[in-house]
Amino acid sequence: MQTVSTLHDDRTVSKLGGLGAPARDASGRLLPEIWMQDGAKRVEQALARLLNAEDDGETELMAAMRYATLHGGKRTRALLCLAAGALADTPAHMLDDVGAAIEMMHACTLVHDDLPAMDDDLLRRGLPTVHVKFGEATAILVGDALQAHAFLTLSSLNAPGDNRIALVRELAQAVCAEGAAGGQAIDLSLVGKHVSLDRIVAMHRMKTGALVRASVRMGALCAIAEDPAHAALYCALDRYSACFGLALQVVDDILDATADNATLGKTPGKDAAAQKPTCASIMGLQAARQFALDLLRDAGEAIFPLGPRAERLAQILQRADAHLLKHAPCA
């Protein structure tokens, strides 16, 4: 793998991951709306390219896979990958495909989470969930196939074998029994129970946080080896990911209790209806809101030592902070 000697030189946006022409304000700061929109568009194009096989006329599997991945979403995990990739000057074409693989895996977890045997949701991103539109059996296969396509994408990258192995391993760890799958199992087991906040936090770190952590680490792993020379970098990224991933889930808990269909893109109030313990239900909405804000602040402190080249990671925090303040203001 390549290494870099410094993380503090501030280059143009076009070299920070190769996502386009320089886009800065008068003070020289990156314009987040420019690179985020461009990055999300590039990942969408990669998804459309990678999931392009025609259905055989007897099934709708590929159509359902595209429906699950190409109909909206903030692309937060892919953007985290692109932002971390900016630290290493990772080529844009590589980041696009890695981001697409992450979004395939994220879509897999959502499709399965929405199933009647899991969270039994009818809406996702403002549209009927996959099992509602295509049937439960097809939805199960969509999740299975998206997971396989995610690993196929990573294994087919135009990159050295060590890089591809590291990326495949990272994504697999994120969704295994110690990651998202295990977190979902714990989530289901806690329904209707009184549990401690620590237990909820541990579950969230697996169910949501593991894939967030992988998204950040994979952006760096595209070009920077995880070795003693870069221990400080990965320590900072892991702390950032732990705080941001948990904050995302706490915000989701808050919005489930306070927002409407249009804001959520899915059915609100499902946690309470299903008697699922959450940070919001245990702490109370205001305390949970402050907890999320504190986590976002801690995530920013984690990457402060990385200097200007972590600016994109910081801007993702700022977007999350603004989203929380807009949709869950102080009482």
N, C-alpha and C positions, 0 to 999 in steps of 0.2 A: 504494500500500500504506500501511497505517497504520504509525506509529512509536510508540515509547514513550519517555518521557523518563528513566526510571530502571528498574533491574532489582533494586533492593535493598529495596523495601517488601514486607513479608510480609503477605499477605492470607489470608482464609479459604480452605479447600479448595474451597468452592463457586465461588469466583471464579478459582481457579487452574486454568483450563481448564473450569470449570463441571461438574465431575464428581460433584457431590452435596453433602450437608450437611457442615459442619465435622467433621473426624475427627482429633483431636489428643489426645496424652496430657497428663498433669497439668502437664508442663513446657512445653507448647505446641508440641511437635514433631509433625509429621504422622505418622499411623499408616500405614505403607506397605501393610500387608495390606488396609486398607480401600480405598484408592484404586486399588491394583493389581487387586484382585478386581472392583471396580466398573468400572474401565476395560476390563478384558478382557471382561467381560460385555457392555458396550456395543458393543465392536468385534464380538463374536460376533453380536449382534443386527443390527448393520449388515451384516455378511456375509450373514446369512440373508435380510435384506431385499433386498440388491443381487443375490444369486444365487438368484432365486426363480422363474425361468421354468420352465414345465413341459416335460418332454421330449415329443417328438412321438409316442412309442410305438414308433418304429423305432430309436431310439438311446438310450443312457444317458449322453449327454454331460453334461447339467446335473447329473444324480445323481452322476456321477463328480467333477465340479467341486466340488460341495458336500461330497462325501466327502473330497476333498483339503484342504479349508479348514476344515471344521466339526467335525472329529473330533480334538480335542485340540490341544496345543501351548501353550507358555508365553506366547505373544504378546509376546515381548520387544521386537520391532521396533515393534509398535504402541504398546507402553507407552513406548518411547523417544520416539516422536512425541508422545504425550500429555504426557509429562514436559517436553519442550521447548516444547510449546504452552502450558504453564503459565507460561512466562516472558513470554508476550505476551497473556495473558487471551484466548486464542483461543476462540471459541464451541464448546461441546461438540459440537453437531451436525456442525460442520465437521471437528473432530478425529476424531470417530467414523468418518466416511467416508474421511478421509485414511488413518487407521489401517487401515481395511478394505482400501483399495487397496494399501497396503504389504504386508499379509498375503496378498492375492491374488498379488502378485508374488513374495513369498517362497515361497508354495506352488508357484508355477510352477517356480521354480528347483529345489525339492525333488523334484517329480514328474519333471522331466527328469534330475536327478542320479541318481535311483534306477533309471533305465532300464538294461536289459542292456548297451547300448552305452556307458554311462557307468560308474556305480559298481556297477550290478547288485545292488541290495539288495532283500531280500524283506520287510523290516519297516520301518515308519515310525510313530513314536508308538505303538508296541506293536500296530499293526494291519498287515494285508497292504498292501504298497505298491499304488499305483493300477494299475500295469501288471499286477500279480499278480491283482488283483480284477476289473479291467475289460478287460484285454488291452493289449498294447503300443501298438497303433494309437490306441486311445481315450486312453491316457495322454499320448501326444504331442499330441493335439488338446486335451486338458485344459490342458496347459501353455500352448499357443498361445492358447486362449480366455481363460484367467485373466489372461494378460498384456494382452490386448485389453480385458477388463473393468476391469482396474486403471486403464488410461488413460481409458476411458469414464467411470469414477467421478470421476476428477480433473477431467476436462473438463466435467462436469455439475454441479460444485459451485456452490452459491449463494454466489458470491464474485466480486470484481472480476476482469476478464480478466487483469490483470497477475499476480495471485496464482495463477490457474489455470495460466497459461503457465509460471511459475516452478516450480510443483509438478510439472507434466508433464516439464519439462526435467530436473529433479533426479532423478526416478525413472528416466527414460530413460538418463541418464548412469550411473546405478548398475548397470544391467544390460547395457550395451553392451560392445563389444570391449575397452574400457579398464576395464570393471567386472567384474561377475559372470561374464558369458559368456567374457571373455578369461581370467579366473582359472581357470575350469573347464577351458578348453583347455590352459592351462599345467599344471594339476594332472594331466591325462591324459598330457601329454607327459613328465612326470617319473617315471612309474612305472618302477621297476626301476633307477633311476639314482642315482648318488651326487652330491648337489648341496650347495651351501653353505646355511647357515642364512639368509643374506640373501636368497637366491633363494626359499626357502620363505616367508619373511616377506612378500616382495613379492607372491607369489602369493596368500597369505591376505588381504592388504589389498585385493586385487581381488575374490577369490571370495566372501569373507564381509564384509570391511570396507566395501566400497562401499555395500552396501544398509544397513548399520548407519549409516554416515555420512548417507545420504539420509534415513533415518528420523528422525534428530535434526534435520537441517536442515529437513526438511519441516514438522515441528512449529512451528519458528520462522517459516518462510517463509509460513505461513498468514496471518500478520499483520504481520511485521516485514520490511521491505525489506532486502535485502543491499546496502547502500550505505556510503559512507565513514563516515556517522554511527554505523553499527553494526558497524564492522570488528572491534572488540575482542570483541563478542559472538560473531560467527561464527568468529573465530580460536579462542576458547575452546571453542566447540562442536565445531569440527573436530579440535582436539587431543584432547578428550574422546572423540570418536567413533573416532579412529585408535587410541587406546589400548584402549578398550573392545572395539571390533570385533576387534582382534588377540587380546585376552585371551579372548574367546568361542571363537575357533578353537583356541587353545592348550589351553583347558580341554577342548574336544571331542576333541582329539588324545589328551590324557591319559586321558579317560574311555573312549575307544575301546580303549585298551590295558589298562585296569584294571577297568572296570565290567561289570555283567551286563546281560542283556536288559531286566530290569525298570527299571533305572536309566536306561539309554540310550533305551529304546523302539525300538531298532533293533539289528541284528546287531553284537555287539562283535567286536573283533579283525580287522575287515575291512582296515584300513590295512596291518597287517603281512602279512596273507594276500595282499594285492594288491601287496605290495612298494612301497607308497607312502611316500616320505620325508615325515616330519612334524617339527614342532618337538620332539615327545617322543622320536622315534627318533634324532634328531641330537643333542639336548642331554642326553638321559636324563630319566627321569620327575621326579626331585627338582629338577633345574635348570629343567625346563619348568614345574613347579609354582611355583617361586619367580619365574620370569619372568612368569607370569600374575598373581601377586600384586603384583608390581612395576608391571605395566601398569595394574591396577585402582587402585593408589595414585596413579599418575601421572594417570589420568583424573580422580580426585577433586581433585587439585591444579589441574588445568586449569580446573575450574568454580568453584573456591573464590572467585575474585574476583567472581563473579556474585552472591554473597550468598544469603540465605535462599530466594529465588525459584527457585534451582536445586536445592532440597532433594529434589525427586522424582528428578532425575537422579542425585543422590548415593545415594538409597535403592536405585535399581536396581543400582548398584555394590555396595552392601552385600549385596543378595540374591545377586549373582553370587559374591561373596567367601565367603558362608556356604555356597553350593552346592559350591564347590570344596573348602572345608575339610571338609565333611561326606563327600563322595564320593571325595576324593583326599587323605586325611590324610597327615601326614608318616610316612615309613617308620620 
